[in-house]
């Protein structure tokens, strides 16, 4: 009886390679500008970020990142921390120096309302006591 073996197809493996073109000076964030990382798209459409990038961006397993398609067709990857900083920067102009934050104003307003409610309640109790004494 003839025996044959069936070769199973190997799953696609993401490989990474980094190309350095000359010695570039690090920018303000400590990253080398112009550094190119090559990644492969797997059969399920996944991209594997090299360890060096994940360490610099502080991305851990299970972290979610935002991927945006730019007008020129390039993509950008944004971490949650960077997105929060961008949002804070977008609304920074609304906070005027010397003015309390909106949250502080809201808390102060709620405390004023609570004091007024307490005062009304105390007045109501006093009226109830007077009525009892009058009867």
Buried (B, 14 or more C-beta within 10 A) or exposed (E): EEEEEEEEEEEEEBEBEEEEEEEEEEEEEEBEEEBEEEBEEEEEEEEBBBEEBBEEBEBEEEEEBEEEEEEEEEEEBBBEEBEEEEEEEEEEEEEEEEEEEEEEEEEEEEEEEEEEEEEEEEEEEEEEEEEEEEE
